Each structure stands twice: as structure tokens, then as C-alpha cells.
Amino acid sequence: MFAITASHPSPDDPLAALVLGERPDPSPPAGWEVVEVRAAGLNHHDVWTLRGVGIAEERLPIVIGCDGAGVTADGREVIVHAVVADPDGGDETLASDFSILSERYDGTFAERVAVPSRNLIDKPASLSFAEAACLPVAYLTAYRMLFTRGDLRPGERVLIQGAGGGVSTALILLARAAGLHVTVTSRDEDKLARAEELGAHLAVGSGDRLPHKVDAVMESVGDATWKHSLRALRAGGRVVVVGATSGPNPPADLGRVFYRQLEVIGSTMGTKQELERLVAMLDATGVRPLIDDTYAMTDGRQAFERMIEGDLFGKLVLTPG
Ligand SMILES: NC(=O)c1ccc[n+]([C@@H]2O[C@H](COP(=O)([O-])OP(=O)(O)OC[C@H]3O[C@@H](n4cnc5c(N)ncnc54)[C@H](OP(=O)(O)O)[C@@H]3O)[C@@H](O)[C@H]2O)c1
């Protein structure tokens, strides 16, 4: 089958590790099944894997791709929950054997992917395969950041750092649908205008002073925005961190953290139950994932180039064939 693989850790030139070509078909163990992939969302996670971040070298080469939607052998249309962990009745994202598809097991940038049967949820007819393929990483992560870890309530103010990314656009859409007051930052004037069209109440340049403090900040940029995130919070506010695209070690500014009684909260992916609730939320609100563009998997290199350059607004989706 055709697949997109990470061949070796390539920290400075991720595209050098990107291999498009034939791979053996998956052979699922007991309790797993094969999904014919109809669409797969691209995430910054896939770029990190090419760079060798978050993956042990001995796992490579591995088929990349965490997001996927498709059809099982018995014709069921499904969305794949990307968190692979032994079910113990608890929160899968906290399990000791937690991994995301493409970290330990082959991922979704392929014609077929093997996944545990328990990771499949029904795709509603109201969502296209491309829309469904955006949900398991960016949209699920945004859902958990806002409503579980961030515990945001309608009427509260939220700041989203970085307007254009997959997680950021998901945060804007879900936050607006939930009745939050949404402020967004970006380095790019065009993206600020597009964030406002998408529903942001206020869009400001990266690092610009806000006219008001916020109850919570959704942070995925890291070094470039951390100082601004802490300064934007009201006393007692919280910052929810899921990523560090621009670097993971900003000055902690501990004085501000204790004196203003701020909370720093980590968040990663989401549970299968949260994915089901996200799908129900989209059904109830009519919100649909924002897709920037769709590429054939054979043209996957172009999609990666755009993500690495930061030249996108919304999700990039790959389709087989
Ligand atoms: N923990 C988890 O479960 C989880 C899940 C999903 C994603 N993540 C992480 O979250 C991050 C975003 O993921 P994604 O897939 O949404 O990536 P993406 O689509 O590539 O988005 C990157 C975002 O970062 C912003 N940005 C990048 N460099 C910046 C800089 N120097 N200054 C200001 N803003 C900058 C961009 O904003 P503008 O271009 O608008 O300025 C854009 O919104 C990644 O680091 C990813 O690994 C973590």
C-alpha cells in the first residue's frame, strides 16, 4: 500500500526524513482491525516526528499521521481515536502505556491503518470524511483545553495564542460556540482578519497589550508568547499549555505566577468520551472544522512544506489516491 513514512530523526531538516512510497499492509493483532483511510489530517505532531522529537529512534521508520477517518471491513464509517492505551476505566491520556498513533504503532498517512477496535467511534453522516479526519487531534485537544482542563464557562474571556494553526482555529470555533469572549493573537495581519471572520471578538498582533485581562489563555506557541500569556491573565487566572511550537523553555516568570496566583495547567489530547462529546457538540451547534486545503497523499510533501513554513489557516487534510 502507499504510505508516508518518517525514515530517521532529522532535527534541522524535517523534509529530509519524509519518505513517500510502498509499505507492507497492516496485519492487525487480536482486538485490532483495519480501517480503509478516506481522509487523514496533518498535525504539527507529524513534523515533530520527522524532527525526531517525541519518538525513540528505534521506532523508525514508522508510518506517520495521527488523525484519521475511514471505513472498516464491515462497512462501518468511523473516526479513529488516536490515543492508544490499555483501557482501565480511567482517563486514557494519563495511562502509563499512553501513546498516540504514529509514536509506537503505524499511523494514518496510508491507504490502510490497523487500530484497536475500541478506538473506533461512528462517523455521523453530517460530517464529511475530511471534516471527521480533523477531529481526533486538533479539535479534541482544543475541546479538552477549553472545557476539561481550562474549565471555562460561558461568558468568560479566553486568549488564544497564534491564530492560524490547526489547534488555534479549532479553539476559536469551539470557544465561540460555547459562549466565550474570544481574543486571538497572530504574527500576520491577514490571519488576524481571518480570525475575526471566524468569530474572534478581538484579534491583536503577537505580544500586543490587551484592552482587558482574560480568565484563561490557551497556549501552544511556547517561547514566543509565554511572557504575553502570563501578563494577559487576571489575578487567579489559568494558562492551559499543549505545545511549544517556537520552543519549550521560556523564562518561567515565577514572581508573576505566585504573586498573581496563576495556575499553569498542562493538557494532552483527549479521551474517547471527550471525542464522542466533541462530535455531539458539532452536531448540536452546526460548527464544522475549518479546512485550509486537501491534498492527495502522493502530494503530501507540499502539505508538509506549508505547515513547516506556517503558511496555513485551518487544517490540511490528505486523502489516499
Ligand atoms: N499536547 C497535545 O496533545 C497537542 C495536540 C495538538 C497539538 N499540540 C502542539 O500544539 C502546537 C500547535 O499544533 P498545530 O498542529 O495546531 O500546529 P500548526 O497548525 O503548525 O500551528 C502553529 C501555530 O503556532 C503559531 N506560531 C508558530 N510560531 C510562532 C511564533 N514564533 N510566534 C507566534 N506564534 C507562532 C502560529 O500562529 P500564527 O502563524 O497565526 O502567528 C500557529 O497558530 C504544536 O507544537 C503541537 O505539537 C499538542
The ligand as an ORCA input file, in Angstrom:
! r2SCAN-3c Opt
* xyz 0 1
  N      -0.408     18.177     23.699
  C      -1.185     17.794     22.702
  O      -1.974     16.868     22.829
  C      -1.128     18.531     21.405
  C      -2.120     18.300     20.438
  C      -2.093     19.050     19.261
  C      -1.065     19.972     19.056
  N      -0.091     20.115     20.001
  C       1.003     21.086     19.789
  O       0.434     22.376     19.608
  C       1.195     23.110     18.665
  C       0.291     23.579     17.527
  O      -0.105     22.454     16.761
  P      -0.844     22.617     15.359
  O      -0.968     21.242     14.776
  O      -2.043     23.479     15.532
  O       0.319     23.406     14.555
  P       0.231     24.416     13.366
  O      -1.040     24.164     12.619
  O       1.541     24.332     12.657
  O       0.116     25.850     14.128
  C       1.192     26.585     14.616
  C       0.669     27.822     15.395
  O       1.734     28.392     16.114
  C       1.767     29.788     15.899
  N       3.194     30.168     15.887
  C       4.199     29.425     15.388
  N       5.381     30.041     15.613
  C       5.107     31.182     16.253
  C       5.908     32.254     16.747
  N       7.240     32.264     16.623
  N       5.285     33.288     17.347
  C       3.933     33.292     17.464
  N       3.137     32.285     17.026
  C       3.715     31.257     16.421
  C       1.042     30.049     14.592
  O       0.348     31.276     14.702
  P       0.369     32.475     13.623
  O       1.009     31.946     12.360
  O      -1.057     32.861     13.453
  O       1.161     33.557     14.276
  C       0.040     28.892     14.542
  O      -1.179     29.259     15.163
  C       2.331     22.183     18.200
  O       3.508     22.472     18.923
  C       1.812     20.801     18.531
  O       2.837     19.873     18.731
  C      -0.106     19.419     21.166
*
